[in-house]
């Protein structure tokens, strides 16, 4: 994914991916929207996703992820997070962010 460094939107939903979310996604430094819903990602949500500082939309719904979502202080542009059907938590406050868990 290193050759896609200027990519702004990436939707990999409904692709039947399994295992851990690829850490190579953090190379997409100007990514604004990341859709990973309806796959079979498992393990913990990588804290390295916090390096995607332009990320405004994050959809992790309907996977088998667990743990804590990345710290908000790095995700200054984050406005919407979808985490339906997952066992996750946040250890910080979301201000001006729409969070859908349920």
VEXDREN-2710 file (C-alpha; in Angstrom, 1 decimal):
% VEXDREN-2710
k/r/px/py/pz
1/UNK/0.0/0.0/0.0
2/UNK/3.0/2.3/0.1
3/UNK/2.5/3.3/-3.5
4/UNK/-1.0/4.6/-2.7
5/UNK/0.3/7.3/-0.3
6/UNK/-1.9/10.0/-1.9
7/UNK/-5.1/8.0/-1.5
8/UNK/-8.0/9.8/0.3
9/UNK/-10.7/7.2/0.4
10/UNK/-10.3/3.4/0.9
11/UNK/-13.3/1.1/1.2
12/UNK/-12.5/-2.5/1.8
13/UNK/-15.8/-3.5/3.3
14/UNK/-17.4/-6.8/2.4
15/UNK/-14.2/-8.4/1.1
16/UNK/-13.9/-11.4/3.5
17/UNK/-10.5/-10.3/4.9
18/UNK/-9.4/-12.2/8.0
19/UNK/-6.8/-11.7/10.7
20/UNK/-5.3/-8.5/11.9
21/UNK/-6.0/-5.1/10.3
22/UNK/-2.9/-4.6/8.1
23/UNK/-0.4/-2.2/9.6
24/UNK/0.6/-1.1/6.1
25/UNK/-2.6/1.1/6.2
26/UNK/-0.7/3.6/8.3
27/UNK/1.4/4.5/5.2
28/UNK/-1.7/6.1/3.7
29/UNK/-0.8/9.3/5.4
30/UNK/-3.5/11.5/3.8
31/UNK/-6.4/9.0/4.1
32/UNK/-9.6/10.7/5.1
33/UNK/-12.1/7.8/4.9
34/UNK/-11.4/4.1/5.8
35/UNK/-14.1/1.4/5.5
36/UNK/-13.3/-2.0/6.8
37/UNK/-16.8/-3.2/7.8
38/UNK/-18.3/-6.7/7.3
39/UNK/-15.0/-8.6/7.1
40/UNK/-13.5/-11.0/9.6
41/UNK/-10.8/-8.9/11.1
42/UNK/-9.9/-10.1/14.5
43/UNK/-7.5/-9.3/17.4
44/UNK/-7.0/-5.8/18.7
45/UNK/-7.5/-2.6/16.8
46/UNK/-4.0/-1.4/15.9
47/UNK/-3.1/1.7/17.8
48/UNK/-1.0/2.7/14.8
49/UNK/-4.2/3.8/13.1
50/UNK/-3.9/7.0/15.2
51/UNK/-1.1/8.1/12.9
52/UNK/-3.8/8.6/10.2
53/UNK/-4.2/12.2/11.3
54/UNK/-6.4/13.2/8.4
55/UNK/-8.9/10.4/9.0
56/UNK/-12.5/11.8/9.3
57/UNK/-14.5/8.6/8.8
58/UNK/-13.7/5.1/10.2
59/UNK/-16.0/2.1/9.8
60/UNK/-14.9/-1.0/11.7
61/UNK/-18.4/-2.5/12.1
62/UNK/-19.2/-6.2/12.0
63/UNK/-15.7/-7.6/12.5
64/UNK/-14.3/-9.6/15.4
65/UNK/-12.1/-6.8/16.8
66/UNK/-11.6/-6.0/20.4
67/UNK/-9.8/-3.6/22.6
68/UNK/-9.5/0.1/22.6
69/UNK/-9.9/2.4/19.6
70/UNK/-6.9/4.7/18.9
71/UNK/-6.4/7.9/20.9
72/UNK/-8.4/10.8/19.7
73/UNK/-5.7/13.4/20.3
74/UNK/-3.9/12.2/17.2
75/UNK/-7.1/11.9/15.1
76/UNK/-7.9/15.6/15.0
77/UNK/-10.2/15.3/11.9
78/UNK/-12.2/12.3/13.0
79/UNK/-15.9/13.0/12.8
80/UNK/-17.6/9.5/12.5
81/UNK/-16.8/6.1/13.8
82/UNK/-18.9/3.0/13.2
83/UNK/-18.2/0.1/15.5
84/UNK/-21.4/-2.0/15.5
85/UNK/-21.3/-5.6/16.7
86/UNK/-17.9/-5.3/18.3
87/UNK/-16.3/-5.6/21.7
88/UNK/-14.4/-2.3/21.9
89/UNK/-14.1/0.7/24.2
90/UNK/-12.7/4.1/24.3
91/UNK/-10.7/5.5/27.2
92/UNK/-11.1/9.1/26.2
93/UNK/-13.9/11.5/25.4
94/UNK/-15.2/12.0/21.9
95/UNK/-16.1/15.6/21.2
96/UNK/-17.8/16.5/18.0
97/UNK/-17.6/12.9/16.8
98/UNK/-20.5/10.7/15.9
99/UNK/-19.9/7.2/17.4
100/UNK/-22.2/4.4/16.5
101/UNK/-21.8/1.3/18.7
102/UNK/-24.7/-1.0/19.0
END
